[in-house]
Amino acid sequence: MSTVRMQDSYSGMTPALPPASRSVLRQLWHDRWIYLFLAPSLLLFVLFVLYPVVSSLYFSLLDWNGFTSNARFIGLDNYIEVANDPLFWNAFNNTILFMVITVPIRVSLALIVAIILNDPRLPFANLFRTALFLPVITTTAIIGVVMTFVFDPVGGPVNRFLLETGLVDRPINFLGQANSALYTAMGIHIWKWFGVTLVYWLAALQTVPKELYEAAQVDGANPRQVFRYITVPVLLPFGLLILVITALDTLRVFDLILTLTGGGPFLRTEVVEVYIYRWAFNSSIPRLGYASAAAVFFGLATLALAAMQGVVVAYLRRKRNEL
């Protein structure tokens, strides 16, 4: 009995792990090779995503040019200055205008083309899909440089075509005029990333049951009625998600704008990313702390859209469970 009591007292001093903890540790050990292979990606994520985000939050509280060691803590002064800078709000308005115009055009045009390409009777559908997706895999900076020659007012193919057809009587400086530069960049952006949205819609169209289309044909429904009463209700949840994803994608236009116009003319095409770059690296007196504060502002706007995406995903899951 004394031996049993000693064992009981010993087990009381060093309690065993609860079943839940044991199961978690057992599962981690069972999946150890998965985490080993994920380690390089996790390391890259920490170095190039997480660390820059945390550093930007810290730098935004400093008066620092990014090159010297005499950084001075100034608290929220950078944020106050950003909030009172009309040039920041000009860049912010350009970014929002870019998104508000390009997203509906890109999403709606991609839907129309996806419906056409999804028709099994269409010949060479795969060829058209590949051709429309080719600009996506081309480097954005290269496209920006090439498009400066395409829209060049002196000898550019666009102006040459307009002049030879008599549509204009003098060349148009599409990327050099304040009233046309931003809209030209929007058109190039839509063309560049059109294939991504097209793939989203094509994937969504595959979820529409073919039996519904066959039943509609038996009932004598015309194509417009099929689209309105069958295609649209099924695609609506996916459309909300595609809309949010496209909006998030449109906020990242730094490389295209920088190579096309550099933010000009007269800051009419300067978006927030170019504004941040100008203060951090392209100014006569770089201000990395101030640029970091502007980046945090922009990050909060992006975070709001990302949160909206989460809400849409939750809505899609609820609708799928209801079905």
N, C-alpha and C positions, 0 to 999 in steps of 0.2 A: 504493500500500500504506500509505503514511503516513496518507492520508485515511481509509482503512478503520480503521486503528488508533485514530485520533482519535475516530472515531464510536463504536468499541467502548468506548474508555475513557469517553467522555461518557455512553453508555448505561449503563455500569456505575455511574457516579456518581449518576444519577437513574433508578433502576429503574422500570419501568412497574408499574401496579397489577396485582395478581394477577387472574386471570380471575374468581374468585369475587367479589372486591370490585367489579370492573367490572360484573358482572351485577347486584349488589345496587343500586349507584348508578343503573344503567340502569333497573331496576325502580322505584326510588323516583321517578326523573324521569318515567317513564311514568305513574305513579299520582299525580302531583303534584296534580291536581284533586281526587282523593279526599281526600287529606290536607288540602287547603285547606278543603273543606267540613266535614271533621271537626274542624278547629281550634276553632270556637266551643264545641262540646261538650267537647272536651278542656280548653279553658280553664275552663269551668264546673266540670268534674270536679276540676281542680287547686284551684280557689278554694273550692269548697263541700264537697269530700270529702277530697282528699289533704291540703290545708293544715290543716283542722280536726283530722284524725287525728294529724298530726305535732305540731301545737300542743298537743293534749291530752297527748301523751307528755311534752312539755317542761313543761307546766303542772303535771303530776302530781308533779313533783320540787320544786315551789315551795310556800312558805307565802304565799298571795296570795288577796286577796278579789276580784280581777278588775277593780277600779275605781281603785286607786292605783298608783303607780309604784315603791313600796318592796317589791317581791317579794323574798323571801328563799329562797335555795336550801337545802333540807332533805333532799335525797336521797330515800331510800325510806321516810321517816317516814310519809308519807301512806298508803302501801301497808300498812304495819304497822298503822296505826290503822284502816284499812278492814277488814283481816283480823280485827281484834279487836272490831269493832263489832257487837253482836248485832242492831241495827236493819238493818244491811246484809244480814246473813244472813236476817233475816226477809223483807226485800224479795226476796232471791234465792230463798228457798223459795217465796214467793208466785208468782214468775215461773215457776219450774220446775213448781209445781202447776198453774198456768194452762196450761202447755204440755202436761203429761202428761194432763190431763183433756180439753182441747178438741181436741187433734190426733186422737186415735183416733175421737172422736165425729164430728168434721167430715169426716174421710177416709172412714169407713165409711158414714155417711149419704149423702155425695155419691156414693159408688160405687153405692149402691142406687138413688138417684134417677137417676143417669146411665144405668144399665141400663134403667130404665123409659122414660126419655125417648129412648133410642136405638132403641126398638122402632118400626119404620116404620109399624106399624098403629095407633099411638097418635095420636088426633086432637089438633090444636092443640099439638103438641109444641114448636114454635117459640115459641108464646105463653108456655108454661110456662117455657121456658129464659130468655126475656127477663124475665119476672116475677121469677124467682129471681136473676137477675144485677143487677137494679136497685139493691139495697142497696149493691153494690160501688162503683158510680159516684157514690154519695152521700157527701159529706164526712163523715169519721168524727166530727169535733167536733160537727157538726150533729146527727148521730144520737145522740151522747152527751147533748146538751142536751135533745133531744126525748124520749129514753127516761127522763130524770129526771121528766118530766111523766107519761109513760105508766105508770111504776111508782110514782107519788106515792101515799102512803097516804091522802091526803085528796083525794078526787075523781078519782084516776087511773082510767083505764078498766080496768086489770087488777084492781085492788081492787074496783071497782064490780061487775065481772062475778063475781068470787068471792063477794061479799056477796049479790048478787041470786040467784045459783044455790044459795046455802046451803052452799057448800064451806068457808067460814070464817065465824066469828061476829064477827070484828073485823078491821080492816084490818091488812095486813102491810107493814111498812116494808122492802121488799126491798133497797133500797140504803142503808138506815140501820142495819141490824142486822149485828153482826159475823159471825154464823153464816150469813148469806145474801147479803151484798153481793158477795163475790168470785164466787160461783156464778151470781148474776144477771148480773154482767159477763161471765162465760164464755158464758152463753146468748146475750147480745146480740152478742158477738164472733163466735160461730158463725153466727148469722143474718146478720151483716154481710158476712162473707167466704166464706159458703157457695158463692156463685156462682163464685168463682175455682177452688176445688177441683173443682166440678162441671165446669167447662170442661176442666180437666186430664183428668178421667176420660173425658169425651166424646171428647176427642182421642185418648186411648189406645184407646178402644173401636173407633175407626175403623181401627186397625191389625190387628184380628182378621180374618183372611181369611173372606169370606162362604162360600167353598167348604167350609170346615170345618163351618159350621153346616148347610149343605145336606147334607153327607155324614152328619152326626149325625142329621138328620131322616130320611134314607133308612134308616139303621140302627135307627130306632125309639127313639132316646134321648129321655128326658124332659127338661124344662127344668132340673131340678136337676143331672142328669148333664152336660148341655151346659155349665152354668156351672162345674161342678167340674173337668171334664176338658179343656175347651177354653178358656173365658174366663179362668179363674184362671191357668193356666200362661202364657198370652200376656201377661196384665196384670201379673204379678208383678214383672218388672223395672221397669215404669213405676210400679207402686205404691210401690216403695222410693224412687224419686226424688220422687214426690208427697209421700210421708211426710216426707222431709227438707225439702223446700221449704216445706211447711205448718208444720213445726216452726220454721224460721227466721222465717217470717211471724208466728208467734204470739209471738215474743220482742219484737215491735214493737207494743206496745199502749199507748204513752204517751198519745196524744191521747184514746183512749176512756176510760181510767181517770181521767185528769185531769178530763175533763168530767163523768163519771158520779159519782165519789166524791172525787176529789182525793187518793186514797190512804187515806181513812178508811173506816169508823169504826175508831178505835184502831189505825190502820196495818194493818188486816187486808186491804186491797186494794192496799197500796203495793207496786208492782213496782220493779225496779231502775231503770228509766228515770225514774220519778217520784221515787225516792230521790235520783238524781243531780240532777234539776231542783230539788228542795227545797234541797239544799245549795248549789247554784250560784246560784240566783236568788230563792228564796222563803224564805230564812232571814233572821233578824234581823241576823246577821253572815255575809254570804256567804263561802263558802270554795271558790273556783274550783279551787284546786289539789287539795283533797281530793275534790271532785266529779270532777275529771279522773282521779284515781287509781281511783275507783269505776267510772268509765266504761271504763278500761283493763281492769279485772277483767271487766266485762260483755262487753267486746269480745273477750276471749280465749275466753269461752264461746261467743260467736257464731262466732268463727273456727273453733272445733272442729267446730261443726255444718256450717260451710261446707266444711271439709276432708272431712267425711263425705259431703257432696254430691259432691265431686270423686271420691271413691272409688266412689260409686254410679254416676256417669257413666262412669267407666272400666270398671266391671263391665258396664254396658249396651253399651258399644262392643265389649267382648270377646264378649258373647253374640251381638251382631248379626253379628260377623265369623264366629262359629262357624256361624251359620245360612246 
